[in-house]
């Protein structure tokens, strides 16, 4: 194993308006990650499989024009100021009603029309990685408070990708950040990711209505298709927030591809995880279910749900959140499944 992360940066294709974009390349212990200053995007993650071949396992696009042409899937992007949905695009904070951008019918989703995924971030090298930062001004997309936010991508010993978020505000606001990478452990260009085996440390979900906004209930997964407490193959039709049983040092999720032996393990300090199987991909540029998103997060519509963990951030406080994506290989095949 190496003693640290090899880091370099290079010019990437500019935005359509000519704004420069940089790409940062991190490599350590078999893992290679490419990060863009556009959208703080994880453009690619390459890891070896059982046969030693290193392939890309994160869905990404070849140039900035591709991300600008296909904004809806949020490929690999940092999503904010509020990831997921806010019902009616409004919430009450300290007695004041705030109307934010409605960009999915009457609801708000993933930061609005010019969320963090569409911004070019400042970048600086840090030990073992890169820190990206930006400032969202008071009133952007309707959110209160001038918000200073940063995300640090580092590679840890063993090649795990660690994502550390930090934020501070000058006025009360709400905040929910996530990374929107889609994973296909057989290879980003291998077709459908359905059939990957998934285990989730979650005994409940937050059910949604016809607008994909939580109803406010906590529904046990027992006896339902949402139960992944024991590993089983992923089928189509998932776009739901899981209430994690445990966070931090113990894995929140494990995703495994038997064919390649690749195992993705997710740790997070967040209370929730959105499982999304990307059924709505239409072939431009990926086919349906080409990747599986495991978005660590606070719950959708939390500003309107006092029973959910709070997403309020106040002056003098610092928002912190960490998610780690670890990569390993199961070497043997037994009855079509790997054994560590």
C-alpha positions as CSV (number, residue, x, y, z in Angstrom):
1,X,0.0,0.0,0.0
2,X,1.1,3.6,-0.6
3,X,2.0,6.0,2.1
4,X,-0.4,8.6,0.8
5,X,-2.6,9.7,-2.0
6,X,-1.2,10.8,-5.4
7,X,-2.8,14.0,-6.4
8,X,-2.8,16.0,-9.6
9,X,-5.1,18.4,-11.4
10,X,-5.6,19.4,-15.0
11,X,-7.8,21.6,-17.2
12,X,-11.2,20.1,-18.1
13,X,-13.6,21.2,-20.7
14,X,-15.1,24.7,-19.9
15,X,-18.8,25.5,-19.4
16,X,-20.8,26.7,-22.3
17,X,-20.4,30.2,-21.1
18,X,-16.6,29.8,-21.1
19,X,-16.1,29.4,-17.3
20,X,-13.0,27.2,-16.7
21,X,-13.4,23.8,-15.1
22,X,-10.7,21.8,-13.5
23,X,-10.4,18.0,-12.9
24,X,-8.6,16.6,-9.9
25,X,-7.3,13.0,-10.0
26,X,-6.7,11.1,-6.7
27,X,-5.1,7.7,-6.7
28,X,-4.2,5.4,-3.8
29,X,-4.1,1.6,-3.1
30,X,-5.8,0.6,-6.4
31,X,-8.5,3.3,-6.3
32,X,-8.5,6.1,-8.8
33,X,-11.1,8.9,-8.5
34,X,-11.7,11.9,-10.8
35,X,-13.4,15.0,-9.3
36,X,-14.6,18.0,-11.2
37,X,-14.9,21.6,-10.0
38,X,-18.2,21.7,-11.9
39,X,-20.9,20.6,-9.5
40,X,-18.2,19.0,-7.2
41,X,-18.9,16.0,-9.4
42,X,-17.4,12.6,-8.8
43,X,-16.8,11.9,-12.5
44,X,-15.3,8.5,-12.2
45,X,-14.2,5.9,-9.6
46,X,-12.0,3.0,-10.8
47,X,-11.4,0.0,-8.6
48,X,-10.1,-3.6,-9.3
49,X,-12.2,-6.7,-9.4
50,X,-11.5,-10.3,-8.6
51,X,-9.4,-10.7,-11.7
52,X,-7.3,-7.6,-10.9
53,X,-8.8,-5.5,-13.7
54,X,-9.6,-1.9,-12.7
55,X,-12.7,-0.5,-14.3
56,X,-14.9,2.5,-13.7
57,X,-17.8,1.8,-11.3
58,X,-19.5,5.2,-11.1
59,X,-21.6,6.6,-13.9
60,X,-20.0,9.8,-15.4
61,X,-19.9,11.9,-18.5
62,X,-16.9,12.7,-20.7
63,X,-17.2,16.5,-20.7
64,X,-18.8,19.5,-19.0
65,X,-21.2,19.9,-22.0
66,X,-22.6,16.4,-21.1
67,X,-23.4,17.4,-17.5
68,X,-25.0,20.7,-18.7
69,X,-27.1,18.8,-21.3
70,X,-28.2,16.1,-18.7
71,X,-28.7,18.0,-15.4
72,X,-31.6,16.0,-14.1
73,X,-29.9,12.8,-13.1
74,X,-27.3,14.7,-11.1
75,X,-24.5,12.3,-12.1
76,X,-22.0,12.2,-9.3
77,X,-22.8,15.7,-8.2
78,X,-22.9,17.4,-4.8
79,X,-26.6,18.2,-4.3
80,X,-27.8,21.2,-2.2
81,X,-28.7,23.6,-0.6
82,X,-31.5,21.0,0.1
83,X,-31.1,17.5,-1.3
84,X,-34.3,15.7,-2.1
85,X,-37.8,17.3,-1.8
86,X,-39.6,20.0,0.1
87,X,-43.4,19.9,-0.2
88,X,-44.9,22.9,-1.9
89,X,-41.5,24.5,-2.1
90,X,-42.1,26.2,1.2
91,X,-41.4,25.9,4.9
92,X,-41.7,27.9,8.1
93,X,-38.6,28.8,10.1
94,X,-38.8,30.8,13.3
95,X,-42.2,32.0,12.3
96,X,-41.3,33.2,8.8
97,X,-42.5,31.4,5.7
98,X,-39.8,30.9,3.0
99,X,-40.8,30.1,-0.6
100,X,-38.0,28.3,-2.5
101,X,-37.8,27.3,-6.1
102,X,-40.5,24.9,-7.3
103,X,-38.6,22.8,-9.9
104,X,-40.6,19.5,-9.7
105,X,-44.2,20.3,-10.1
106,X,-45.3,22.3,-7.1
107,X,-42.3,20.9,-5.0
108,X,-38.7,21.8,-4.6
109,X,-36.0,19.1,-5.3
110,X,-32.3,19.0,-5.1
111,X,-31.5,22.6,-4.6
112,X,-33.6,24.2,-7.4
113,X,-32.8,25.3,-10.9
114,X,-29.3,26.5,-10.1
115,X,-28.3,24.3,-7.2
116,X,-24.8,23.4,-6.0
117,X,-24.6,20.7,-8.8
118,X,-24.6,23.5,-11.4
119,X,-22.0,25.7,-9.8
120,X,-18.2,25.8,-10.4
121,X,-16.5,25.4,-7.0
122,X,-13.2,26.8,-5.9
123,X,-10.6,24.1,-5.2
124,X,-7.4,23.6,-3.2
125,X,-5.2,20.6,-2.5
126,X,-5.3,19.2,1.0
127,X,-3.5,16.1,2.5
128,X,-4.7,13.0,0.6
129,X,-7.3,14.9,-1.5
130,X,-9.0,18.1,-2.6
131,X,-11.3,20.6,-0.9
132,X,-14.0,22.3,-2.9
133,X,-15.8,25.4,-1.6
134,X,-18.4,27.9,-2.6
135,X,-20.7,30.6,-1.1
136,X,-24.4,30.6,-1.6
137,X,-25.8,34.1,-1.1
138,X,-28.8,34.9,1.0
139,X,-31.9,34.4,-1.1
140,X,-30.4,32.0,-3.7
141,X,-33.2,29.7,-4.8
142,X,-35.3,31.3,-2.0
143,X,-33.2,30.0,0.9
144,X,-32.4,32.3,3.7
145,X,-28.8,33.0,4.9
146,X,-25.5,33.4,3.3
147,X,-24.0,29.9,3.4
148,X,-20.4,29.0,3.2
149,X,-20.0,25.3,2.3
150,X,-17.1,23.0,1.5
151,X,-16.7,19.4,0.6
152,X,-13.4,17.5,1.0
153,X,-12.7,14.4,-1.1
154,X,-9.9,12.2,0.2
155,X,-8.6,8.7,-0.4
156,X,-7.8,6.8,2.8
157,X,-5.5,3.9,3.3
158,X,-7.0,0.9,1.3
159,X,-8.5,3.2,-1.3
160,X,-11.7,4.3,0.4
161,X,-13.3,7.5,-0.8
162,X,-14.1,9.8,2.1
163,X,-16.4,12.8,1.7
164,X,-16.5,15.4,4.5
165,X,-19.0,18.3,4.3
166,X,-18.8,21.5,6.3
167,X,-21.1,24.6,6.3
168,X,-21.8,27.7,8.2
169,X,-24.5,30.4,7.8
170,X,-25.1,34.0,8.9
171,X,-28.9,33.5,9.3
172,X,-31.1,30.6,10.2
173,X,-31.5,28.3,7.2
174,X,-32.1,24.6,6.3
175,X,-29.5,22.4,4.8
176,X,-29.3,18.9,3.4
177,X,-26.3,17.8,1.4
178,X,-25.6,14.5,-0.5
179,X,-23.5,13.0,-3.2
180,X,-25.5,11.7,-6.1
181,X,-23.2,9.0,-7.6
182,X,-24.7,6.1,-9.3
183,X,-22.8,2.8,-8.8
184,X,-22.5,-0.2,-11.1
185,X,-19.9,-2.5,-9.7
186,X,-19.8,-4.6,-12.9
187,X,-18.6,-1.5,-14.8
188,X,-20.2,1.8,-15.7
189,X,-20.7,0.7,-19.3
190,X,-22.0,-2.8,-18.5
191,X,-25.7,-2.2,-18.7
192,X,-28.2,-2.7,-15.9
193,X,-27.0,-2.8,-12.3
194,X,-30.0,-4.8,-11.2
195,X,-29.1,-8.0,-9.5
196,X,-26.4,-6.4,-7.4
197,X,-26.8,-7.8,-3.9
198,X,-27.7,-5.1,-1.3
199,X,-27.7,-5.0,2.5
200,X,-29.0,-2.0,4.4
201,X,-28.9,-1.4,8.1
202,X,-32.4,0.0,8.1
203,X,-35.6,-1.3,9.7
204,X,-37.9,1.4,8.4
205,X,-38.6,3.7,5.5
206,X,-40.4,7.0,5.2
207,X,-43.2,6.3,2.7
208,X,-44.1,8.8,0.1
209,X,-47.2,10.0,-1.7
210,X,-47.9,10.4,-5.4
211,X,-45.5,13.4,-5.5
212,X,-42.6,11.4,-4.0
213,X,-42.8,13.5,-0.8
214,X,-42.9,11.7,2.6
215,X,-46.2,11.3,4.3
216,X,-44.6,11.7,7.7
217,X,-44.9,8.0,8.6
218,X,-42.2,5.6,9.6
219,X,-43.0,2.2,8.0
220,X,-41.3,-1.0,9.2
221,X,-39.7,-2.9,6.4
222,X,-40.7,-6.3,7.9
223,X,-42.4,-8.5,5.3
224,X,-42.0,-6.0,2.5
225,X,-39.9,-5.6,-0.6
226,X,-38.1,-2.8,1.2
227,X,-36.4,-5.2,3.6
228,X,-32.7,-5.4,2.8
229,X,-31.5,-6.2,6.3
230,X,-30.2,-9.4,4.9
231,X,-28.5,-9.2,1.5
232,X,-30.6,-9.8,-1.5
233,X,-30.6,-8.9,-5.2
234,X,-31.9,-5.4,-6.1
235,X,-34.8,-5.2,-8.4
236,X,-36.4,-2.2,-10.2
237,X,-38.7,0.4,-8.7
238,X,-36.9,1.9,-5.7
239,X,-36.8,5.6,-4.9
240,X,-37.2,5.7,-1.1
241,X,-35.5,7.1,2.0
242,X,-34.4,4.5,4.5
243,X,-34.2,5.3,8.3
244,X,-30.8,4.0,9.2
245,X,-30.5,1.8,12.3
246,X,-26.8,2.6,12.8
247,X,-24.3,5.2,11.5
248,X,-20.7,6.2,12.0
249,X,-18.3,3.3,12.5
250,X,-20.6,0.5,11.4
251,X,-21.7,0.0,7.8
252,X,-24.9,1.6,6.7
253,X,-25.0,-0.3,3.4
254,X,-23.1,-3.0,1.4
255,X,-23.5,-3.4,-2.4
256,X,-22.0,-6.5,-4.1
257,X,-21.5,-7.7,-7.6
258,X,-21.0,-11.4,-7.7
259,X,-19.6,-11.4,-11.3
260,X,-16.6,-9.1,-10.5
261,X,-16.3,-9.7,-6.8
262,X,-16.4,-6.0,-6.1
263,X,-17.9,-5.0,-2.8
264,X,-18.9,-1.4,-1.9
265,X,-19.3,-0.6,1.8
266,X,-20.9,2.7,2.9
267,X,-20.4,4.3,6.3
268,X,-22.1,7.6,7.2
269,X,-23.0,10.0,10.0
270,X,-26.3,10.8,8.3
271,X,-29.6,9.4,9.6
272,X,-31.0,8.4,6.2
273,X,-30.1,6.9,2.9
274,X,-32.0,7.2,-0.4
275,X,-32.0,4.1,-2.5
276,X,-32.7,5.0,-6.1
277,X,-32.5,2.4,-9.0
278,X,-32.7,5.0,-11.8
279,X,-35.6,3.4,-13.6
280,X,-36.3,6.6,-15.4
281,X,-33.1,6.7,-17.4
282,X,-34.1,6.7,-21.0
283,X,-30.9,5.9,-22.8
284,X,-29.6,9.5,-22.9
285,X,-26.9,8.7,-22.0
286,X,-27.6,5.6,-19.9
287,X,-30.3,3.0,-20.0
288,X,-32.8,2.3,-17.3
289,X,-31.3,1.0,-14.0
290,X,-27.7,1.4,-15.3
291,X,-26.6,2.5,-11.8
292,X,-27.8,2.4,-8.2
293,X,-27.7,5.5,-6.1
294,X,-27.1,5.2,-2.3
295,X,-27.5,8.9,-1.2
296,X,-26.7,9.5,2.4
297,X,-28.9,12.3,3.7
298,X,-31.3,13.8,6.2
299,X,-34.9,13.0,5.4
300,X,-36.9,14.6,2.6
301,X,-39.2,17.4,3.6
302,X,-37.7,17.6,7.1
303,X,-38.3,21.4,7.3
304,X,-42.0,20.6,7.3
305,X,-41.8,17.5,9.5
306,X,-40.9,18.2,13.1
307,X,-40.9,14.4,13.8
308,X,-37.9,14.1,11.4
309,X,-34.3,14.8,12.4
310,X,-33.8,18.6,12.1
311,X,-32.1,20.2,9.1
312,X,-32.0,23.7,10.6
313,X,-28.6,25.4,10.7
314,X,-28.1,28.5,12.8
315,X,-25.4,31.2,13.0
316,X,-22.5,30.1,15.2
317,X,-23.1,26.5,14.4
318,X,-21.1,24.4,12.0
319,X,-22.7,21.7,9.9
320,X,-20.6,18.6,9.6
321,X,-21.2,15.3,7.8
322,X,-19.1,12.4,6.7
323,X,-19.7,9.5,4.3
324,X,-17.1,6.9,3.3
325,X,-17.3,4.6,0.3
326,X,-15.0,1.6,0.9
327,X,-14.0,-0.8,-1.9
328,X,-12.9,-4.4,-1.5
329,X,-13.0,-7.8,-3.4
330,X,-14.4,-11.1,-2.5
331,X,-12.0,-13.6,-4.0
332,X,-13.9,-16.8,-4.2
333,X,-17.1,-17.8,-6.0
334,X,-19.5,-20.2,-4.2
335,X,-22.8,-21.2,-5.8
336,X,-22.6,-18.0,-7.9
337,X,-22.0,-15.8,-4.9
338,X,-18.7,-14.4,-3.5
339,X,-17.3,-15.4,-0.2
340,X,-14.9,-13.1,1.7
